[in-house]
Amino acid sequence: MHPPSSDPQARHLILLGGGHSHALAVRMLAMRPLPGVRVTLVSEVSAAPYSGMLPGHISGVYSWEEMHIDLRRLCAAAGVTFIHAAVEGLDPAARTVFLTGRPPLSYDVLSINTGGTPRLESVPGAAEFAIPAKPVPQLLEGWNRIRTAAQERPVRVVVVGGGAGGVELALCMKRQLGERADLTLVHRGETLMDSHPARVRAILTAVLQERNIRVITSVGVTEVKADQVLLSGTANPALDSDFVIWVTSVSPAPWLAPGGLAVDSDGAVKVSACLQSISHTEVFAVGDAAALPERLPHSGVYAVRMARPLVDNLRRFFSGTALRPYHPQRSFLSLIGTADGQAVASRRPWALRSAWLWRIKDRIDRRFMRQFEDLPEMKVPRPRPAPAGSLREQAALRCRGCAAKIGPRTLTATLERLQKDFPDVVTGTDLGGIEVCLEAPDDAAVFSIPPGHRLVQTVDYLPALMDDPFVFGQVAALHSFSDVFAMGAEPHSCLATALVPFGGAALSGELLYQLLAGVLTVLRESGARLLGGHTAEGFPMALTLVCNGLAPPGRLLAKGGLRPGDGLILTKPLGIGMLYAAAMRRLAQAGWLDAAERSMLRSNLAASRILRDHGASGCTDVTGFGLAGHLKEMLRASGGGAMVRLDALPLLDGALEASRHGIRSSLHGSNAAGLALSAESTPFAEHAHFPLLFDPQTSGGLLAGVAAAQMESCLAAMHAAGYPEAAIIGQITAGPPHGPVLTFS
């Protein structure tokens, strides 16, 4: 969580898409934040590809990391909330964005930079068999398949589209595949790259011939099959192919047009010269999503240059001052790599090919990406006198104690929204004897325990680990219910206390809704209900959950009960604490945090049921005290010892690298101090996995003892149920009376 600014946040700006313009905009906002505005970046990818380096990556010059902008790290540096989600639709009248797999988001101002994709639907078979050049992750996945196939046999690759992008991709692919690929470039026009000077076309046509890349022009693709491309306008209408790369002109996201915004014939948002929608003044658009009065060619150069005027106009819009028009440059230097250490420079009517031009292009691209590595410190505006009646004055005079509740009007509106969206979770009175819930609020929740069952109850408090309130709500609910699952109980219900930052009523209500919607999503999937709770204003955002479960007495699991000879099984990988400690230092890669988030969002309920079915002798969840701490609690209760195989510990991506760099959670030292190593165990302290024993886990896995005869079938069931990293990590031993409780191998 980033710290609060001096101004309470009252309005919400959503940046939709992580394209070049928005990436630069976020960096600019880090240097000079928008006062009183909560900024959220929504992106389908957590690492955004830089188009200028894509061909170089294909040819092997740049690594994947070098050509991607880490949006998680960038947003953390700028105090911007990052939401990793795909967009499904937009309702500009309601100022709402619809996202896949999560509740809609409300905004006050919206900026769209979602890029575009080639049109595949107009050609039969293209959507099924062709690999589009955009989105880039799809292209790179297809490129990996091509490279893998080329290692086993010669491949036939057809590139459709003879613009600069198609030509450069064809040259780069040929550079990597060499004689293992028969490569053909197909273009509808009479000449390749018809928007470039004749001299550029002549140079690159000659380079294609040098590389033995076949070029077919003045033809259209009529159909794409699994092993053929059918052409029109040629004596040879069928072209054999193993892979087809589609590099034609792009169109904006298909969900833009039905939303109600004014769009052009291609589906791009019609904007004024100020980058503002002509139909909805609170909406802005840039890059391929925007249709300016003066039509511009699709180019990353324009997207980069739009960032500054976009931020300037957003700042002006929020302050109520006149917007300024964006004046695109009439021409610019185009540098096209030839995948041989050279580049072709194009600026009408001049053209040249040389090695020093490649060095210039490489320097420009690396300098562009460097600004997302050397991130500025976020500047918090100096406090200034609060005008009477302003939100800042209200924040300064905000009462505490019970007066810190969220106001009744905001709370009522939020609960009504939750009841509408989650009617099966927060309303109704027919759930195992529940008599009072949110539908008919009273001073307390009342429910009956079914005969023959025990109530399993636990409470947990979590300050926000991430800025995304919905994901945090999910993680907090799964983490809190994990104690119930570890006891072998079935989830029944919970009470929630939600803490959200003080701000404008609408924004506070939106944050509360997103937070509780995350909780309710987990409850819905597990069959539990929300009975009620409490709200308060404060920082950081936090959740306290009182979780209830039910189980017959004979089915309960406990920490004690481990038996010598039992195998130890761990259901989730370790490393959450180290990875988020690395994130606080801006050293964690986006992919590491993506994997950590997926792990935290994996419920322990199914694992609990599998362990019960396989006769687990003892169970606990691995959370704040780390694996070693929680295992010691089990051993103390069981009166035995354990041998842990360090090499068998499952680890999250990046955890080992963070550990080797000395990154530790703030709780690590206290956890490690609780383990007294024997002389025979001390050498294992040098093992690379050893520090992970003390790493605190948020929404970590279950740790259980299972009889040796059941271990393999239990592990197989775990893998089949969606716990791919579940592993047997050791064995329970008798433990001599005065010997070490915990040993390693």
Buried (B, 14 or more C-beta within 10 A) or exposed (E): BBEBBBBBBBBBBBBBBBBBBBBBBBBBBBEEBBBBBBBBBBBBBBBBBBBBBBBBBBBEBBEEEBBBBBBBBBBBBBBBBBBBBBBEBBBBEEBBBBBEEBBBBBBBBBBBBBBBBBBBEEBBBBBEBBBBBBBBBEBBEBBEBBBEBBEEEEBBBBBBBBBBBBBBBBBBBBBBBEEBBBBBBBBBBEBBBBEBBEBBBEBBBEBBEEBEBBBBBEBBBBBBBEEBBBBEEBEEBEBEBBBBBBBBBBBBBEBBBEBBBBBBEBBBBBBBBBBBBBBBEBBBBBBBBBBBEEEBEBBBBBBBBBBBBBBBBBBBBBEEEEBEEBEBEEEEEBBBBBBBEBBBBBBEEEBBBEEEBBEBBBEEBEEBBEBBEEBEEBEBEEEEEBEEEBBBBBBEEEEEEEEBBBEEEBBEBBBEBBBEBBEEBBBBEEBEEBEBBBEEEEEEBEBEEEEEBBEBBBEBEBEBBBBBBBBBBBBBBBBBBBBBBBBBBBBBBBBBBBBBBBBBBBBBBBBBBBBBBBBBBBBBBBEBBBBBBEBBBEBBBBBBBBBBBBBEEEEBBBBBBBBBBBBBBBBBBBBBBBBBBBBEEBBBBBBBBBBBBEBBBBBBBBBBBBBBEBEBBBBBBBBBBBBBBBBBBBBEBBEBBBBBBBEBBBBBBBBBBBBEEEBBBEBBEBBBEEBEBEEEBEEBEEBEBBBBBBBBBBBBBBBBBBBEEBBEEBBEBBEEBEBEBBBBBBBBBEBEEEEBBBBBE
